[in-house]
Amino acid sequence: MCSLVDKYNIPGPRYTSYPTVPYWDINTFSLKNWIGSLKKSFSESNAVEGISLYIHLPFCESMCTFCGCNKRITKQHAVELPYIKSVLKEWYLYLNALGSKPKIQELHLGGGTPTFFSPKHLTYLINGIFLHAEKAENCELSFEGHPNNTTKEHLQALYDVGFRRVSFGVQDYDEKVQKAIHRIQPFENVATVTKVAREIGYTSVGHDILFGLPFQTEEAVKDTILKTKELLPDRLAFYSYAHVPWQKGNGQRGFNDDDLPSASLKRKQYEMGKKMLSEVGYEEIGMDHFALKSDALYQSMKNKKLHRNFMGYTASKTQMMIGLGVSSISDSWYGFAQNVKGIDEYQHLVQEGIIPVYRGHILQEEDRVIRKHILNLMCHFETNWKSETMYFNDLEEVLLRLRPIEDDGLIEITDHKIMVTQKGRPFVRNICMAFDMRLQRKKPETQLFSMTV
């Protein structure tokens, strides 16, 4: 395994989209053609499957130094209501553009720290969203909770407006690691919020765990997973820390590159963790995700309905996702659009009645076909081109790039089909890179992505 790690540990995308953001054609993008792509998608999909909604709530009271998200650090909670009013204003701008009532299949609150906001303000936000929208029959509402500040009142208020899934950011329980990433979070805090969520009635409680953090050892990962087994969350994200300190605005400071585990140690951490999780009943879902068989994410995988977008893996697929709030990314299937990253600029634009998009990409036909292949690989570990609609001109070139990967036993290529082997699952990002024609045609001159291992 170590030799494969050495060979395949290269910078590569996580493929929450294709094309990836650095390869968007921003020069031909405009707000007008973005809205056109949105209307087209809405007319095709709203009545059938509804839409997804992601809301970015960017405020945090302190900086976590492992975090690469867009956030603003403040203890001034007076920022809450003006920001929520701006998000609702942006939502109404989209409603006006769409022209009819959307059916929401999935809604997720991310951050930042969504539980920075008071229960009262979060309730106001969700009620405002659904004031002019229909809730789908099996609508899934979820949010990211910080174990240190998610109160029973938060959990109850969000439950009362329809939330049934919550994910708590755990990262690691080792004190030295927590100090390095500035996330002091005792096990007792996580145990308490997990218990309270279940008592209230949440049907899916998730934990996020990282490996490859500064000063993290195999023993630390083992201890974190043993503690996780005590609480038995319904689903887990167990993924590699993405070290991207060159990206503007992230907080990855306070430790040196030398403090990070080597690639081979990271892979040992992952393999050990995966084995331990399997022994207690967790099933691997896509890349770096695990769920109990009772969880909707596992059922979705078994039914070949697993989907991946800018929110990560989701149990239900919608063709269209609108991102609200600063830096959020929207996806119409035919195009992507990202909001401005500055909070002041964002609030100013929406108050002026302008949808606050600053860059995006309209997908070409080849983009859409390759996107389907990459989605298939990321969600189902296989793809095929039996249908003419899945063929594209450079497919033979892709297959040539995949031959060495096949020789290493990571995939099996048969007539019109590729299957990722168990051995190859840790390297699915590398396999997807062979399909990434925009990356292959223009190799980056500087490092754009985190390492694949």
N, C-alpha and C positions, 0 to 999 in steps of 0.2 A: 504493500500500500504506500509506503513512504516514497518509493521511486515514482509511482504515479502522482503522488502529491507534488513532488519536485517538478515533474514534467508539466502538470496541468495547473499549477498555482500561478496564474497570471491575472492581470487586471481584466475584469469582465462585468457586464451589466447583470442586474438581478431580474431584468425582463418583466417588470410590472407593466411595461408597454413595449410595443414595437411600432415604429422606430423608437429607440431610446431618446431621451430628451436632448443629449448633445448632438444628435443627428436629425433633429427637426429642421425642416426647410422653412425657417422663419422669414425669409425674404419674400416668399410668395404668399405668406399667410396674411389674412386681414380679418378684422372683426366681422365684416360682412359675410365672407365665405364661411367663417366659423358658425355664425348663426344659421346660415343656409344648410350646413351639414347637420346641425342640431335639429332643425325643423324636419329634415328628411328622415332622420332616425326616429324622431318622436312620432311621426305619422305612421311609420312602419311597426313600431314596437310597443307603444304605450298601452294600447288596448289589450295586447297579447301578454306581455310580461312586465309591464310597468317600467319604472326607472329607479336608479339608485341615487342616493344623495350622500355626499361626504361634506362634513362641516368642520373646518379647521378652527380650533380655539387655541390661540398661540401663546397665552400667558402662562408663566411659571414663576413661582416665588424664589426659586434658586436654580442655578445652572448645574445640570448633570454633564460631566465632561466626556461621556461616551456618546452624547446625542448629536445627530447631524440634522435634526429637524429645524424648521423655521419657527422661532419663538422670540418672545420678549420677556426679559426678567424684570419683575416688579412686585412690590408688596402693596401697591396702591389698587385696591379693588374698585375704586371709582371708575376704572376703565371698562368694567364689565358691561354695563347697560348700553353705553354708546356703541360699543363694538357689536353687541347683539342686534341693536337696531340697524346697524349697517349691514349685517348679514341678512336680516329680513328684507331690507331694502333691495339688496342684490337679488334675493330670491324673487321678489315681486318684479324686478326687471326681466328676469328669465321667464316668469309666468306670462308677462305681457308679450314677450317675443314668441312664446310657444302658442299662445292664443286659446288654449283650452286647458282644462284641469288635468294635471298629471296624476297617475296612480303610482304611489311610492311603494316599491317592493322591499327596499333596503335603505336604512339610514344609519350612518355611523358618525359619532363624534370623536375626532382625533385632535392631537395637539403637538406641542404644548401640553398643557395639563387641563383637560376639560373640567376636572373637579376643582380647579382654581375658582370657577364660577359658582355662585351660590345656588342651592336647590331652587330657590324662587326664580332666579334669572334663567336657569336651564329649562324650567317648566314654561316660562314665558316664551323662550326660543322655540321649543317644540310645538307649543300650541299655535304660535305664529306661522310655523311651517305648514301645519295641517289645516290652517284656516281656509286655504284655497287649494287643497290637495286631498286626494282620496287615499286612504290607507288600504293597501292590498290585503286580501284575505289572510295570507300567511306572511305578512310584513314582518321583517326582522329589524329591530332597533337595537343598536349596540353602542357601547362607549368604552373608552380607555380610562381606567381609574388609577390614580396614584394611591397606593396603600396607606401612605402617611396622612393624606388629607381627604380621603373618601369616607364620608360619614354615613351613618345610618339614614340620616335625613336625605343625603344625596341619593342613596340607593332606593329609598322609598319613593321619593318624588319622581325619579325617572321610571321606576316600575309603574307608578300610577298613570303615566302618560304612554305606557306601552313597551318600555324596554324590558327585554328578557335575557340579554346577553351582556356580559361585562368582561373586560380583559384587564388584568392587573400586571403592571410592569414590575417584575421581580429582579431580573438581571442576574444577581448572585448574592448568596448569603454570607460570603466570607468578608470579615471586617476590613481586612487590608484592601481587598478589591473595592469594596464599597467606599472606602476613604479615597482611593485613587480616582474613582468615577464620580465622587461627590454625591453619593446616593446612599446615605445612612438609613437603613430600612430593616429593622429587626424582623425576624421570622414571626414573632407574635403579632405584629401589625398586619402582615399578610394573612395569617390564620384568622384573625378577627374579622377582616372585611370579607374573606371568603365565606366564613360561617354565616355572617349577617346576610350576605347576598342570597345564600341558599335558604335561610330562614324566611326571608321576604318572599321568595318564590322564583328567583332567577333560574332558568332552566339550563343555562350554559355559562359556566364560570371558567375563564381562561387565564393562564399565566404566561408571561413572556420571560424566557431565560436566554441568556447569551453565553457563548463560549468564545475564547480568544480575547478576553478582557485583560487589561494590564495586571500583572502579578498573579493572574489566575493559574492555578495548578490543577492537575487531574484530581487531586484530593478535594479541592474546593468544589469542582464540578460535581463530583460524586456526592459530597455532603449536601449540595443544593438539590440534587435530584432525590436523595433520600428524604429530605424535608418536603419536597414536592409530593412524593408518594404518600406522605402522611395526610395531605390535604386532598389529593386526587382530583385536581381540576379536570373539567370535562374535555378541554383541549389545551394544547401547548404550542407555543412557537419556541423552538429550540434552534437558534440560528447564530451564525457567525457575526461577531462584532465587525461592522464595516468601518475600517479606518480610512477616513477621507479628510484629514486635517487641512488640506489645501482648499476645500470648499468654503467660500465666503460665508461668514455668519454662524458657522457651527461652533460648538463648545469643546471640541476635542483637544483640550489643553490640559496641563497639570501632570502629564507623564510623558516619558520619552518613548520613541519607537522601540528602544532596547528593552523596555518594560513589558512588551507584548510577547505572548508565547510564539514560538516558531510555527511555521506552517504544519510541520509534522506533528508537533504537540497539539495544535488545534484539532487536527484530524483525529488524534488519539482521544482527545476530550469528547469529540462528537461521537465516535464509534462506541466508546464506553457508555456515554449517555443514552445513545439510541438502544443499546443492548439492555440497559437497565429499565428504560421505559417500556420496551417490548415485553420484558418479563412480568411487568405489572398490568399489562393489558392494553397499552397504547399502540395504535396502528399508525404507520407513517403515511402522511397525507401530502402529496406533492413534494415540494422541496422544503425541508427544515420545519415541517409542521406535523403534529401528532394529535390524535383524538381517540377517546374511548369509543367503542362501537355504538354506544347509546347516543353519541353526539351527532348533530345534523351534518357536520363537516364530513364525518366518516360515511354517513348514508349518501351524501352527495357524491363522494368519490366512487362508492360502489355502483351508483346509478349513472356514472359517467356524466354528471352534471356539475362537477367542480369547475369553478371559474377563477380567473386571476385578473386583477386590475390594480389601480393605484392604491386600493385599500388592502392589497394582499390577496390571499385565498378567500373566496366566499362560497357559501353553500348554494347560493342561487345566482343565476346568470341574468343580467340585464344588458341589453345592447348599449344602453345609454346611461352615463353617470354624470351628474352635475356636481362640481366641486364649488362650495361656497366658502368665503373667507379668504384671508390673506394667504397667498402662495398656493392655494388649492388648484388641482388640475382636474379638468373635465374631459370626458371621453364620449364622443358621439358615435363611435365605431368608425365613422368616416373621417374623423379629425380629433385632434387634441388641442386644448387651450389652457394656459396657466395664468392665474391672477398675479398681479403685482405683489412684490414681496414686502414692501414697506407698509406698516399699518396706517400711518398718516395719509399716505398717497391713496391707499385702498379706500379709506373712509371718505376722502375728498371726492374721488371718482364716483362712488355710488351715490353720494349726496347730490352730485351734478347730473345724476340719471344716466351714467355711463357704465356699462358692464366692464368690470375692471381687469380685463384681459390684456396682457402685454406681449405674449408670444404664443406660438402654437404651430401646428402642422396639419395640413390636409393630406390624408393618405392617398397614394396612387394605387392602382390596381395591384401591382406587384407587392406593395406594402401590405395590403389586406390579405393576400394569399400567404405571405411569409408570416404575418402575424398569426394566422390560424395554425400554421405548423408549430410555431413557438409556443402558443397556448396549449396545443395538444401535448407537446413534450413536457411542459412545466406542470400540467394538470394530470395527465394520464400516462406519462412516460412512453408515449408512442405517437406516431403520426403516419399518414399514408397519402399517396397521391393517386389512388385508384380512380377518383373522379377527375375529369378534365379541369374542374374549377380549382383543384389543388395543385395544378402544374404551373410552373413558371419557367422562364427561358433559361435561367442559370441553375436549374436543379441538378443537372449533371455535374456542374462544377462543385456544388455543395456535396454531392455524393463522393467525389474525389477527396474533398477535405475530410470527409468522415471515415475514409478507409483506415488511416492509422488509428483512429479511435476504436474502430471495429477490431483491428488487430490486437488492441490492448484489452479486448473483452468487455468494453463498456457499453456497446450496442450490438444489436443483430440486424443486419440489413438483408431483407428478402425482396422478392418482386413487389415493388410499389409500397414497401412498408419498412419502417424503422421502429425497433423496440429497444428501450433502455433496459439493460440488465440490472440486477440487484447491485452488482459491482459498480455499475456506471451511475447509479442514482446520485452519489455525492458530487458528480461532475456534470450534472445536467446543464449548468450554465455554460460550460465549455462546449457541450453538444449543440446548444442553441446558437452559440456564436458562429458555428459553421453555416447556419442558415442566414445569419445577419449580413445581408448583402451591402447595406450602407456602411457597416463597420469594415467589411472586407475591402470595399472599394476605396475607402479613405481611412487608413489606419491613423489613430491619434498620435500626435507628436509629443504630447505630454500625458501623464496619467489622468484619466477621467473617471475611472471606476475603482471600486474596492477590489481586493484580490478574491479570486473565485473559491479559494479554500480557507 
